[in-house]
């Protein structure tokens, strides 16, 4: 029997260390105390009701196992070291076991016997491996929670639960970042299961890569931020809430194909910090902000995917391959997707149903092809630079005069105080939508030599039509 036995020195035991069987017994491993269980028989047996108090500067070293009886073991303080040359189980017999410091050493694998929390730090020394186990969670509370040059086999769930923390570079099954503040990657991060970035938490990958597996998922809270100066490769289709920031300032940076809620590209200038888009689809349902280095949209598709209004970034610095407008609830003004400058589209412009592209006074500097769904719309404040084919509506609006260039349209709508003109052969072949084919709400002039042919639809004149050419309604 050991009654309130204090230890401030070193106790070395080559066989079983048994703490007794009486509930009032206790071992106080006090400041600087070391219990070193050496040899193949170095087993710690916790008897009935016995408590081991391990202070912040004391340690217990194990070459074998802890066997827990009916008592309790306080692992919160000090250091526990698992140092066998062979395989070893990491004690988790007390519900919610929390270690102060945990040291893994030796040339073999140390496996969690259940879920544990480490309050300060896990050290995995060279040659050693800490294996979580698929059903277990390793919760980390310290500022630098994992250190060492050994291996973390993160095949369970790893949760970073502290304030500002470094995230160990590793391949994770499930990786959870929570409790706010900034979690900064100390190396490349691969996630094959679930990556969870919780409320008000920033995951800063710094210059490190982020890779996700084919069966992975990303859950980023609406108030969460993921930011990176490294390359990103997504192995699965991800829909990422919150804010995602690519901010490399030198060389180039690869963008992951995903559906983003809010996407920011920043850092660098011209070729330095250039953002290279993937061959798949990148869509943004909220704010899309660009600055710094160039954008290379590659051979893929960029989609403005909001249910409500969005700014479609234009100008000389933007040269899209394929551009898609999607997901608007209807073509009302509150849901317009409005060009902020001239648009350069090397491939296809696709305006899906219920979506509106408001070109304003801008134009297409280049356009490979365009398609306008039956319930979609494109608006021009003056003259149009291209005809977008399909059954949707082309609207000419505003106080400026404008000309509808020759071509085959779907539905057409002329409105606004500025006189709209037709100079060439204009054909309208769309369906009977709310605008009833071709509608003139204000002033339309068909110039001499010009023609307007309306096929299988109505021509509705609610304003004034001046005809010096030919108008045909079939």
N, C-alpha and C positions, 0 to 999 in steps of 0.2 A: 504494500500500500504506500502511495505517495501523497502526503497531505500538504497542499500549498507549497510544493517543492520549487524553489527559485533556482534559476540558472543564469549566470552572467558570463560563464566561461565556455569551454568546449567540452561536450560530451560525445565520445566516439563509441559507437556500439556496432559490433560485427555480427550480431544476431538480432533477435526480436526485441524491440523496445516496447514494453507493455505498461500502459499507464494505470493499471489497476482496475478495480471493479466497484469502488464505492463512490456514490454520487457526489460526495463532498470533496473527493480528491481533485487536485489540480496541479498541473505543471505550468509554472510561470517562466517561460523562456524570455528573460528580461533583456535589457539593453546590452547589445554586443554578444548575447548568448548564441551558441551554435550547438545544435543537435545533429551530429553527422552519423547517419546510419550507413555503414560501409559493408561491403561483402555481399555475397549472394543471398545471405539471410537477413539483410538489412531491411526489416519490415517494421513499420510503425503500426502497432495495434492500439486502437482507441477503445478503452473499456467503457463500462457503464457510468455515464454521468461525468466523465473526466473531460476537462477543458484544457486546451493548450493555448496560452496567451502568447502570441508571437509579436513582440514589440517592433517598432519601425526599424531598429538597427539589429535585430536578431534574425536568425535563419535556421531552417531545417533542411537538411540535405538527405536525399533518399536515393538508394541504389535499387530498391525494390518497390514496395507498394505501401499505401496506407489502407489498413483494414479498419473500418469503422464499426463500432458496436453501437450501444444505445446512447453513447455520449455525444458531445459536440466538439468540433475542432474549429477554432477561430483562425482563419487563414488571411483575414483582412490586412493585418499588419506584417511588416517585415518581408522576408524572402523565403520562398520555397524553391528548392533546386532539385530537379529530377536529373540524375547524373549517371544512370546506368549505361554500360557499354551496349546493352541489348535493348529490346523493346520494353516499354514501360507505360503503365496507365497513369494519367494525371487525375488525381483525386477530385471527385465532385460529389461525394457521398452525402454531404450536407446540402439540403435544398438551398439553391441560390448561392452556391459557394463563391466567395469573393476573395481573390488573392490581392495582396499588396503588390509584390514583385514576384514574377515567375521566371525561373531560369531553366532553359532546356539545353542540356549538354550531352556529350557522348556521341557515339557514331551510329545511332539507330533512331527509330521512330518512337516518339512519345505521343500517345493518343488520349484525347479527352474521354473520360468515362461518362461525361454528361455535359450540360451547359455550364459555363463558368463566367465570372466577371473578373477582370484584372484592373485594379484601381490605378496602378502607376505604370508598370512596364513589363512586357514580355521580352526576354532576351533569348534568342535562338542562336546558339554558338555554332561555329563552323563544324560541318559534318553532321549536325543534328537536324531532326525534322520534327515539327509539331503538327500533328494531324487532328483536325477538328472532328471529323466524322459527320456523315450526311445529316444526321438527326439533331446535331448539337449547334448551339450558338456560343460564339466567343465574343463577349462584350468587352470593349476596351474604353476606359475612362481617362487615361493619362494623356498628357500633351504629346509625348513621343512614345506611343504605346507599344510599338514593336521595333526592336533593334537587333543587330547581329547579322552575321553573314550566312546563317543556316537557312533552312527551307521551311516556309509556311505552306502546309498542304491545306488550303482553305476550301475544303470540300463540303463544309456545312454552311452556316451563316455567320458572317463577321460583321459586327455592329460597332461603329465608332460613335461613342456616346458622350464624349467629353466636350469641352469648349473648343478653342482653336486646337487642332490636332494635325499631325502628319499621318498620311495614309501609306502603309507599307506597300511598295511595289510588288505585285504578285498576281497570280491567276486565281480569281475568286469564283466560288459557286454563286452564293448570294452575298451582296455587299450592301450594307445599310449605313447611311450617314445621317445622323440625327442630332437633336438638341441644339440646333442653330449654330452660329459662328461659321468659321471657315475651316474646311478640311482640305489639306494640301498634299497632293500625291508626291511621294518621295521616289517614285520610279514608274515604269509603265504599268498600266492597269488593264487586265483582261477580266471580263465578267461573262460567265457562261450561263448564269441563272438570272436572278433579279437584281438590278441596280436600283436602289431606293435612295433618293435624296429628299429628306423630309423638310417640313415647313421652316422657312427662314434660314436654311442651311445653304452655304456656298461650297461646292466641290470645285476646287481649283487644281486642275491637272498640271499647272505650270507648263514646262516644256515637254512633258511626258505624253506618250500615246495612250489612247483609249480604244480598246477593241472589245466588241461584244460578239458572243457566239450565235449560232444559228437558232438556238432555242431560248435566247435571252429576252429580257424585257427591261424597260426603263420607266421608272415612276419618279418623276420630278414634280414636287409640289408646285402649285401655282405661285407660291412665294419663294421658291427655290431657284438657285442659279448654278449652272454648270459652265465653267469657263476653261479655256485651254489655249496654250500656245503650241501644242503638239498636233500630230495627225490623228484623225479619227476614222475608224473603219467599223461600220455597223454590219454585223452578220445577219441581223434579223430586221424586220420592218418595225420601226419604232415610231410611236406618237408621243412627243416629248412636250409636256406642259412646262410652265414657268419660263425662265430665260436661259438661252444657250448662247454663249459668246465665244467666237473664234477671234483671237487677238495677237497672233504671231506678227512680229514686226520685221523679220528678216527672212530671206529665201522665200519658200512657198509653204502653204499649209493646205492639207487635204480636208475637205468638208464631207461629213457623213451623210449618206442618203437617208432622209427621215422626214417625218412631218413635225415641224416645229410650231410651238405656240408663238414664241418671240425669238427672233434670230438677229444677232448683231455680229457684223464683220468689221473688225477694226485693226489698227496697227500697221506701221510701215508706210511706204509711199511708192506708187507705181509698181515696179517689179518686186521690190522688197516687201514681203508680207503678202504677196499675191495669194488669193484664195482660189484653189482649184476644186471645182465641183465634180461630183461623181457622174458616171454614166447613167445612173438611175434617176429617180425623181426626188427633188427637194421641194417641199411645200411649206408655206408659212400661213398660219391662220390669224396671226396678230400683227405686231409691228415687225417690219423688216428694215434694219438700219445698216447703212454701209458707210465706211470711211477708210482712209489709209490706202493700203495696197490695192492693186487691180483685182477684178473678179474675172476668172476664166470659167465660163459656164459650160465649157466642154461640149460633149455630145448628148447630154441628158436633157431633162425637162425641169423647168422651174414653174411652180404653181402658186398663185395667190389664192388662198383657200379659205378666206374668211366668209362667215355668214353675213357680215355687215361691211361697212366701208373700209377700203384699203387704198393706200397710195402705191401705184405701180411705178417703181423707180425707173426713170428714163435718163437720157442724156448720153453724151459721148462715151462715158466710162462704162456703160452697161451695154453688152452685146449678148443677148440671149440666144440659145440654140432653139429649143422649143419653149413656148410660153403658154401656160394654161390658166384660165380664170374659172374658178369652181366654187361651189358650196353656198352661194348667196341664196337667201330665202325667197327673194323676188327682185324685180328690176326697179323698185322704188328708189328715189334719190338717196335715201339713207343707206343704201347698200351698194352704191356705185364704187367701182374700182377705177381710180382716176390716174391717168398718166401724169407724171411729174415733169416729163420732158419728151423729146422725140424718142421713139422706140426702134431699136435695131433687133430684128428677129431673123436669124439665119434659117431656121426651120419653120415649124408650124405654129401659128397662133390659133388656139382653141378657146372659144368662148362658150362655155357650157350653159345649159338651160338655167334661166333666172338670173344670169350674171350680166352685168353691164360694164363695158369698157368705155369710160368717158375720156376721149382724146383731147378735149378742150381745143386749144389752138395748136396743138402739137401734131406731128405727122409720123409716118413710118419712114425712117431713113433707109431701112431694108426690111423686106418681108418675104420669106420663102413661100408661104401659103397661109391661108386663113379659112377658118370655118366658124359659122355662127349658128348655134343650135336654135331650134324653132322658137323657144321662149327666151332667147338671149338677145342682147342689144349692144350696138356700138353707136356712140354719139360723137358728132363733130360740131365744133363751135363755128366753123367757117367751111372751107372746102375740104374734101377728103382726099387723101393721097393714094388710097388703095380701096378696092371693092372686096369686102369680106363675104364670101359665098355662104349660102345656107338659107334656111327658112325664117331666120330671126329678123329683127328690125334694125335698119340703119336710120338714125335720127340726125337731121341737120337743125341746129338750134341757135339761138342767141341773136344779138343785135348786129353782128357783122354779116356782110354779104358773103355768100359762099356758092360754090359750084359743085354739083354732083357729077363726078367724072363718069365717062361711059363704062358700061358693064352690066352684068346681071346680078340683081339684088334679090333679097327676099321681100320683106315688107319695108316700106319707106314712110318716113314722117318728116314733114317740113314745118318748122315752127320757129317763132322768134321774129322780132321786128325787122331784122336784116333780110333783104330779098335774096332768095335762093334760086339758082339758075340751073338749067340743063342745057348743055351745049352739044353733046354727042348723043349716041344711041344708048338710052337707059331703059333697061327691061326689069320689071318687078314680077317675080314668080312665086313669092312666099305664100303662106297660108293665111286664113282668115283669123287673125288674132284680135286683141282688143283694139288695135289701131286700124282694123279692117282694110288690110292690103296697103294702099297708098293714101295717106291723109295729108291734106294741106290745111294747116291751122292758121297760117298767116299769108305770106306772099311767095308765089312760085312763078318763075318765068321760064318758058320753053323757048329758047332762042331759035332764030332761023337756022335751019340745018340740023337742029337738035330734034330728038324724038323721045317720047315717053310711052312705053308699051306696058300695059297692065294686063297680066294673064291670069284668068280664073280667080280674080279678086275684084274688090270694089275700089273705085277712085272716089274718095270723099273730099269735097271741097268745103271746108268750113271757113276759108279765108278768101284769097283772090288768086286766080290763075290767069297769067297773061301768056298767050300762045302765039308764037310766030313760026313755030315748027309743026310737028305732028304729034298728036295724042291719040293713042289707040287703046281701047278697053275691050279685051276679048272675053 
